[in-house]
Amino acid sequence: MAAEHYLAIDLGAESGRLILGSLEGERLSLEEIHRFPNGPVRIHGHLHWDVLRMWSEILHGLRLAGRKTGGLASLGVDTWGVDFGLLDDAGNLLGNPYHYRDNRTDGMLETAFERLSRQEIYRQTGIQFMQINSLYQLLAMRLENSPELDCASTLLTMPDLFNFWLTGRKASEFTIATTTQCYNPVAADWAWDVLDALDIPQRLFQPLVQPGIVLANLRSDVAREGELASLPVVAVGSHDTASAVAAVPAESGRIVFISSGTWSLVGSETTRPVISEQSLSFNFTNEGGIGGSFRFLKNISGLWLVQECRRAWAAAGQEYSYADLTRLAAEAPSFRSLVDPNSAVFLSPGEMPGRIRGYCKERGQPVPETVGEFVRCALESLALAYRKAIAQLEQALGYTLEAVHIVGGGSQNRLLNQFTADATGKLVIAGPVEATAIGNLLTQAMALGRLSSLAEARQLVRRSFPLEVFEPGQREVWEEAYRRWLKLQ
């Protein structure tokens, strides 16, 4: 049988990629067709996404994919969570979508709790409280009397927006909808009572669709511009973590997954949302997965600290590859300085080395001096944050989790993988690197009937991509570091 080609449009907070997946026999192979940088643009003091440039890059990638293959079976889009575009009655975009790190949501959590208690919002949404969530972005727009919000008739999250531009269909895919904190996972519908309490217009929210369905065929004008024939556009796990978790090559359900990139999402799959006083106290989230599952997890600011330090050093004329940074970190002394990666002081972009210095100085720790010391501080601290999240995860679920599967770009960092094994005392299995694109492609194949189930898809991953195993060690020194790190919170 000839290979069948699928295209994953995978947009991350740092870069966008179009990945060609070729399914032939019992193997899936990948080829990167197009990659482009992504990131916020500051306009009048606010951070936005350059969404039209992203769209032009997608069209360019479609042309490259069509020329490469001569034809595609389908395509699907996944992106980061929480951000959205607002459309008018005619379907026109009303402004550049805001970036989730924009400071207009400062103080919005406290403002929301004045209208509806923290406990009630969590009871109805089951989502981790983060000021970046769509709910607080919308509340900020309401409080500033945003004309965009008043004029809008439709809210589409970022992958839903691109799907609309690709097909003409307005719909809200389940996995991305759950990231907004505007969705009620128990009622399986939008959290209408929460929206009403915060005066968020209910007219904005579109019908929900599950991942693994065909939304519609590619619009004819888009097909012409992309030099493609008409083809199905599939609603994949449109939240990138949902797609990444679909590609976790696990054989058991009792595992930890870490989708590792700019953010690290640490969790486990469940068949229903876990909403309790305990999960609220741990600030865990219940996000939708593929096949009716939920991802019970904690969002941790992942390699963001390293990425921002690297950006700051590059601006100062010091260029380092990620391999360089990892090598320098391996050579630096251990546990000299530790930070909480999720501290609000690290949320916004810019001046990251200075922020790390300030955090350490305020807590009476040695201040990192060398590049290696900064990066080692970030990586060791991240591994310790994983340790805490996994302990809370096991406590909330009521059972022990067997191993840690790290997927995504961060799985290439062998030093962090070893730190994670050492900090948690669990076996770590790293890979595949392109998990998000793989999960996107697998869901397309399931939608078209080429794969029968998620279990079969994960078997395909195990056959197709190399994995690396890390054994835990150095338990005593990591236990001592963990006790010290907890005191810094």
N, C-alpha and C positions, 0 to 999 in steps of 0.2 A: 504494500500500500504506500502511495506517495505521501510525503510529509504534508501535514496540514498546518497552516501558519495563522497565528493569533498575534495581536498587537496589544501590549500593555502600555498605556499612557500613565506614567507613575510620576507624580509631581510632589516633590518634597520641599521642606522649608529652605534647603540650601541649594538644591539643584532639581531639574526636571529631566526625565529620561523617557525615551520611547524604546521599549524592549520587544524584540521579535521573538516569539516562542514557536518552535517547530516541534510538533508532536509526530513522532514516527516510531511505530512499533511500541516498545515498552520504555522509551526514553523521551525526555523533553530536553531540548537544547535551546540555549539563549544566545541572542546576538543584540548588542546595543546598536540601535540604528541612529539615534540622535541624543545628544546630551547638551544641556544648556544651564548656565548659572541662574539661580533664583534667589530672591531676597527682598527685603522691604525697601521702599522708596520714601524718603521724608519730604512731605509737602506741607507748607504752612504749619510746621511744628508737629505734624501727625505722620504716623507710619501707615503706608498703604501697600497693596500688592499691585504690580504692573501687569494687570490681568490681560490687557490687549497684546502685550509682548508675549506673554505665555501662549495666548491663542495663536499668534503668528508662528511661534516655535512648533506648536502642535501641528499646524497645517504643513509646515516644512517637513516635519517628521513623517507625516502621512505620505507625502510625495516620495520621500526616500524609501519608505517601506513598500509602497506600491511598485516602484521601479525595481526594488531588490527581489521581490517575490513573484511579481506578475499577478498577484491576487491574495487577499486575506479572507479567512473564514469569518472573523469578527474582530472587534476591538472593545476595550473597556478602560475606564478612567478611575484612578484612585488619587487622593490627595491627603494632606494633613487635615485635622479636624477643626471645628468650631467657627471658622471664618465663613463669610457668606456675601452674596451680592443681592441687591434689591432691584426689582424690575417694576416698570410702570405697566399700565393696562395693555400697552402695545408690545410688551416684552423687551423694552429698551432698558439697558443697564443705567441706573440713576447716578452712579458715581463709582470711583475706584474703591473696591472693597478694602476695608481696614485690615491691617495686620494685627494679629492677636497680641503682640507685644506693645501696641500703642497704649499710652498712659491714660487715655480717657476713661478706662475702667478702674482707675485707682479709687478706692473707697466704695466701689459699687456693691461689694458683698455686704458691708455694714448697712448700706442704704436699703438693699433688698430685705435684710432681716428685720428692718423697721416695719416693713409691710407684710411680711410673711416669715414665720420663724424658720430658723435653720433646720430644725427637726422636720417641719412640715414640707419644706422644699425637698429635703432628702427623701422623705417618705414617698413623695410623689414622683421623684425623678431617679433616685438611686445613684446620683452622679457626684463624683469628687468635687469639692468646692475649690474652684480656681477662678480668679478674676478674669481670666481669658475666655471663659465659656461664653457661648453665644448669648445666653440669657442676660449676662451682665453687660455685654456689648449693646444689646438692644435696650436695656434699661438706661444706659448712658445716653443713647440717642434720644430716648423719650424725655429724659430730664433736661437735655439741652434743646428741646423742641426742634429736633432735626426735621428740616423740610423734606429730606429724602424719605424718612420714615412716614411722614404724613402723606406723601404722594405715592408710596409703594403699594402695589397690589400683590406682590409675590416675593417671598424670600427663598433663595436657592443657595445651599451650601456650595462650596467651591466645585466639587465633582459634579453636583447636580447642575450647576451653571454651565459647565463645559458639556455635559450631556445634553442640555437644552440647546446649546449652540450647534452641537453635532446632529441632533435629531429633530428638534422642534418640540419635544415633549417635556413638559414641566412635571417633575415628580421628585419626591424625597426618598432616597434610598435609606433603608432601615439602619445600617451600621453607622452611617455618617449622621443620621438624625439623632441617634442616641448620644452623640458627643456634645450636643448643644445645651443640655440641661433644660430643654423645652419638651422633652419626650417622657411619657410615663410608661415604663417597661412592664408594669403589672397590668395596666389597662390596655396595653398595646396600641396606644394612640398618643397624640400630642397631649401635653400636660395642661389642659385648658384652664384649670383652676389656678395654676401658678401664673400662667400668662395673664389671666384676668386680674389677679392680685397686683401684678407689677405693671398693669396698663399697657401690655404688649398687644398690638393689633392681631387678633386671631385670623383675620383674612389673609395674612401673609403665608400661612402654612399649608403646604400642598399634600395631596394624597401620598401615602407611604407605599413603597414597593420593596419586596424582599430581594436580596442578592441572588443571582443565578437565573434571572429572567431576561428575555430580550426586551429592551425598552422600545426600540423601533429601528428601522433602517436608517443609514446615514442620509442626511438631506442631500438632494440632488446637486445643489450649488456647492456644498462642502465636498461632495464626491468629485465634482469636476475640478475644483481648486486643488484637491489632494491627489488628482490624477488616479482615482480609484473607481471601480464599479460599486454599485450599491451593495452594502453589507450590513449585517446586524451589529448594533451597538448594545452590549450586554451591561446590565447593572451588576457589577462585580461587588466585592466588599469595598465600597467606595471610600471608606476610611482606611488609610494605608495600613494601620495596625490590624484591622480585620483581615485584610489580604495577607499580611505577613504571618499572622497566626494560622491561617489556612494552610500555609506552607511549612509549618513546624512538623518535622519528620518523626513525630512521636507515635509509639505503638500503644502507650498507656495514657489514660485520661488524667492520671494523678501526677502531672508534671508541672513545673514552673516554666512559663515562657518569658523571655525578655526580648522585646523588639527594640533593638539598640541602634540609636542614631542620635540626631539632635536631642530628641527626647528618648528616655528609656521607659518602656511600659512593661511593668512587672506584674504578672498575674497568672491565672489558671482558668481553664474553660469550665463552665457550669451549664447545666440544662435550664436553669431559671435564675432570675436575679436574686442576689443576696442583699437584702435590705433589712438592717437590724440596728439596734443601738450600738452594737459593737462595730459594725462596718462603718457607721457614721462616725464613731469616735476615732477610728483608724483613717477616716477620710478616703475610703475606697470607692471605686466607681464600677458601675455595671454598664458595659458597652455591648452593643449588639455584635454577634458573630455570624458566620455563615452556617447554614443548615439549622437555623433556629436556636443556636447556642448563644451564650453570653460570655463575655470576657470580664471576669471579676479581677480588677487590677488597680494598681497605683501608678499614676503618672509621676515620673521623676525626671528632673532636668538632667538629661543624659550627657552626651559629649558636647553640649552647648558651651560649657566653660572652656573646654579645650579649643573649640572652634573660634570662640570670641577672642581668646588669648592669641591664637594664631593670626587672626585678622589684625589685631592690634600690633603684633610684632611685624607683620608684613607692611603695615602702614608706616612703621618706623624704619623700614628698609631691611628688616631681618626676615628673610624668606625661609620657611621650614616646611618640608613635606610632613605628612602625618607619620610616615615611617621614621623620619628624623626625630620627631617629638617623642615617639614611643621609645626609641633607642635612648634618648637623653633621660627620659623618665626612669628607665630600667637602671641607669647608672647612678641616679640620685639616691640619697639616703632615704630609708623608709620611715614613714609615720612622723616626719618632722613637723608637718603642718596638716591640719584637717579642716574641712568646711562642710556645711550642710548644702548640698547642691540645690535644694529646693528653697533656700532662703530667698525672700523677696528682693534682697539686695542684688541678686544675680539675674533677675528676670529681664531687664531691659538690655538692649545691645549697647556696646561701647564701653571702653575703659575697664575691661575685665581684669587685667593684671592689678590695677589699682584697687578694684573692689575686693579682690582676694587678699591683697595686703591689708586693707582696712579691716576685713573680717577677722583675720588672724591677730592683728595687733589689738583689737578690741577685746579679744578673748585670751590675751596673755600668751599667745603662741609665737614661736619663731616665724618671722615673715619670710616667705619664699624669696630667694634672690636670683637663682639661675633659672633658665628656661626649663631644665629638667625638673627642678624642684616644684615649679608651678604645675607642670603636667602630672607629676607623680601625686601631688596633693589632690588634684582633680580626680585622678583615676582611683586612688585608694579610697577617697571619700565616697565616690560613686559605688564602689564595691560594698562599702559599709552601709550605704543607703539601701542597696539590694538586700543585704542581710536583714535589716530591720523590716523591710517590706515583706520578705518571705516569711519571717517569723509571724508577723501579723496575719498574713494570708492563711497560714496553716491554722492559726488560732481561730480565725473567723470561719474557716471551712470545717474545722473539727477533725482533720486528718493530716497525716504527714505526706508531703510531696516528695517524689522519689528522685528527681533529677532536674537540672536546669538546662533548658534549650535556649541558646542565644542565637537569634537570627537577625538579619539586616546588616547594614554597613559596619556597625560596631563589632560584629562577630569576627571581623578581620584583625581586631586588636588583641593579639595573643596575650599581651601583658595584662590587659583588663580581664580577659577570660580566666587567666590563672588567679588573679586577685579575687575574682568572683568565686571560684572554687574554694580558695583558701578562706575567704570571709564567711561563706555560707556552710562550709563543710559538706557540700554536695558535689556529685559528679556534674561537670559542665560539658554539654555537647554543643559545639559551635557550628553554625551553618544551617541552611545556605545563606550566602551573602545577599543575593538578590531575592530575598524571601517575598518582599512586597510584590514585585513584578511577577514572581512565580505564582503566588496565590491569586493574583489578578488573572493570569493566563489559565490557571486550573479551573477557576470559576467559569470562565468563558467556555472551556471544554465541557464542563458539566452542563451548562445551559444549552449547548448544542447536542447533548447526548453522547459525547465521546468518552466521558467518564461517568460512572454510575453513582459515585458517592464521594464524600470527603475522605473516607478511609482509603478508597482506591487511589484518590489523588495523592495522599500522603505516601502511599507505597511507591508511587511514581517518583516522588521527590527523593525517597531513600535510594532508589535505583539510579537516579540521574545525576546526583550532586554529591561531592565529597563532604565528609563531616570530620571534625577533629574533636578529640576527647581530652579533657583536663581533669586530673585527679586532685582532690583537696590535700593540702599540706600546711605546715607551719601553724597549727591550730592555736597554740598557746599565745604566740605573738599577736595573732589576729584577734583573739578573744580580749586581750589587754587593750588593743587599739579600739575595739568596739566599745568597751566600757568607757574609755576616754572620749570617744566621739559622741556617745550619748549625752555626756555632760556638757557638750558644746551647744546642744540644741536650744 
